[in-house]
């Protein structure tokens, strides 16, 4: 099963602008109902391929304020699990 990794970095002109953008970004991300999200850290999302168009559109809506990269992968292995 193909999975997608999105790596993103939120940008702002100053601290106030950054905090405003970050608040909007995470508010809207929660609204997407990311129950299919396998893994989330501060700036990385791992999602199934079926969510690709939804997240592509979401990140495009923040295109002036975010830098984002997408990686397509078939296998991911955790080094922390036993």
N, C-alpha and C positions, 0 to 999 in steps of 0.2 A: 504494500500500500504506500503510495507516494505521500510524503508529508512536506510541509513548507515551513521554513524558518524565516521569520521577519526580524531583522535587526534594525533598530531605529534610534535616532538621536533627536530630541526636541531642541529647537533653537529659538532664541529670543534676542531682541535688541538690547535689553537690559534685564535686570532681575525681576522687575514687576511684570514686564511683557512675557518673560519666560514662565513665571508662575501662572499667569492668565492662560497662556496656551496649554500648559501642562494640565490645568484644571479642566479645560474644555476637552482636551484629548482623552483623558481618562474617563470623564463623564460620558462621552460619546462611545468609548470603547466598551464600557459596562452596558450601555444601552443596546449594543450589538448582540447581547446574550451569548457570550463566548463559552457556553457549556461544552462545546466540542473542542475547546482549547485544551491541548494536552499539557502544555507547560508554559508558564509565564514567569519572567523575571522582570527586573526594572526596565530593560530595553530589548527584550527578546520574546518573541511569541513562537510557539510551535503549534501548528494547526494542521488538520487534515486537508487534503487537496480540494475537497468540495467547498471549502470556505475561501478559496483563492479570489474569486471575483469580488466577494463582499469586502475582504480586507484590502484588495487593490484599490477599490473605490474609496474606502475609508481613508487610506493613507494619501490618496490623491487629493482628498478634500483638505488636507493639511500640507499640501506640497510646498507652500511658501515658508513653512515653519518647522519642517521636519526633513531629516535625511534618512532614507530607508533603503534597505537592501533585502532581496528575497533570494533564498537558497532552496532549491528543490532537492529532496533526498529520499532515498528508499529505506535507509536504515540509520537509526541513531542508538547509541549505546551509552548508558549511564555508568560512570566509573564509581559512583558512590553506592550503588545498590549491591547487595551481596547475593 
